Amino acid sequence: QRRGAISYDSSDQTALYIRMLGDVRVRSRAGFETERRGSHPYIDFRIFHSNSEIEVSVSARNVRRLLSFQRYLRSSRFFRGITVPNSSNILDDDYNGQAKCMLEKVGNWNFDIFLFDRLTNGNSLVSLTFHLFNLHGLIEHFHLDTMKLRRFLVMVQEDYHSQNPYHNAVHAADVTQAMHCYLKEPKLSRSLTPWDVLLSLIAAATHDLDHPGVNQPFLIKTNHYLATLYKNTSVLENHHWRSAVGLLRESGLFAHMSLENRQLMESQIGDLILATDISQQNEYLSMFRSHLDRGDLCLENANHRHFILQMALKCADICNPCRTWELSKQWSEKVTEEFFHQGNCQLFVSSGDIEKKYHLGVSPLCDRQTETIANIQIGFMTYLVEPLFGEWARFSNTRLSQTMLGHLGLNKASWKGVQREQAAGAADDVDPAFEEMDSDLLPQEPRLS
């Protein structure tokens, strides 16, 4: 089994494989350690999901993975003793045809990743990333084995947690599609090398690999193994990076490259993924703004190109508010659901606060009792998204940049409308007895003289 004992060709001296308690770790000559799923000895993240929820999701996932719609239909009819007509394969052809049709427009900003995921039977990350590798000519340029590439992408997709409402393989596919859109921008497309594109797509596809569905403060508060390992610094991002490297080595996708190139690739993918740490947002934004103010960005310089790719991945990672309202709203609901999930024992249930239960203190944005989707999104757009995409538009003032800023403004206005409606509804729900209380007993707003 892949997660059991893993054997490599004895001629490969780049890594030593150690099996510990079901966890696979990889150490190189330089002492580089990768992380793989199963490295959570102190917290069982399954406590966030009821047993029935786990059983249903795992069962559904297995059906999606092992059976296409056509084969599921045929097998169910067979076991019921119903003759299966040969024409039933038209259903699969129809879905595959629609998915291929969507891929022809993969560079459009209004690409609906949710629809694409349904059409690909839950395999959006594999299908989209494989297509982009082929579209950018990476398979031919780097002499990649297509079977190894597909195996690597399948392993990546499987190592995302489908139980996570937001940080799952669909989010990774969405970020990869956004990254592709940025790579097509004139300034980048004229300057980027195949190596740059390769790093960008791999980093985008793996940037949240094996995300546990909780944030860094939660891992630190619970003294989690990963927080200790990475000294409370970019804990999740380091884990995503190490996990990605583990899969790259396990798949042997770049085994035909020199050791020096493989190590350079691993390091540069790490630089891109680590840049997505939201706690480092101001540092990267300040550097980006300084470069733009001085006008000294030169994309012929490999270091400058790499920095721009870091900024592009940061944009792709938080671009949801810049999508159309129909897509942005879905992402907003999913990320808020995951926030509340961390703060509460069960999805859609406001009681049984996990962090309160374990006396951890509720993390910001994770309390269902005090936060709303509208409030979270307005704050997110104001303090994180608008500053970043404003600077990106300075760097690449194109139709795409203006489209993203336009959607951002409309979506923020829409959430403010929701916020006003909620405030009005709350005012209507005030107990009349409360309104009749002596005003002297109520806290007063300061009056302007």
Number of C-alpha atoms within 10 A of each C-alpha: 5 9 12 13 13 12 11 13 6 6 6 10 11 14 17 13 14 16 13 12 10 14 17 22 21 22 16 14 10 8 9 12 16 21 23 24 18 14 17 14 11 11 13 10 11 11 11 21 16 12 11 9 14 14 12 11 14 14 12 11 17 11 14 16 13 10 14 15 17 14 14 14 15 19 15 12 13 12 9 9 9 11 10 13 8 8 7 14 14 11 14 16 12 12 17 15 13 15 21 18 11 19 17 10 11 20 18 15 18 13 19 16 21 17 15 24 20 13 20 21 19 20 21 25 30 23 20 26 23 18 16 21 19 14 10 14 15 17 17 12 11 14 13 16 15 15 11 16 21 17 18 21 25 15 18 23 25 19 21 23 18 18 19 20 20 23 22 23 28 23 24 27 26 25 28 27 26 27 26 24 17 23 22 13 16 12 15 18 12 12 16 18 12 14 12 19 22 19 18 24 23 20 30 30 27 28 31 29 29 26 20 20 23 18 15 20 14 18 19 17 15 15 14 19 17 23 22 13 12 14 11 17 16 20 23 27 25 24 27 25 26 23 26 31 26 20 21 22 19 19 18 16 20 19 14 12 13 10 14 8 11 18 15 12 18 19 13 18 26 22 19 27 26 23 23 26 19 16 12 12 15 13 11 20 19 13 12 19 18 13 15 15 11 8 10 10 18 12 17 11 10 14 12 15 19 19 19 19 25 23 23 24 26 27 21 23 22 19 21 25 26 28 23 20 18 11 17 18 19 13 19 18 17 17 19 23 21 21 22 27 26 24 30 25 20 19 18 11 12 15 13 12 22 20 20 13 13 10 10 12 14 19 17 12 17 22 20 20 10 9 14 17 19 22 15 17 21 20 12 15 22 12 10 16 22 17 14 23 26 17 17 21 16 13 18 18 15 14 11 16 19 16 15 20 20 14 18 25 15 15 23 21 13 16 18 16 13 15 17 13 12 14 12 11 11 10 10 10 9 10 9 9 7 10 10 8 10 8 10 7 7 10 7 8 6 6 5 4 3
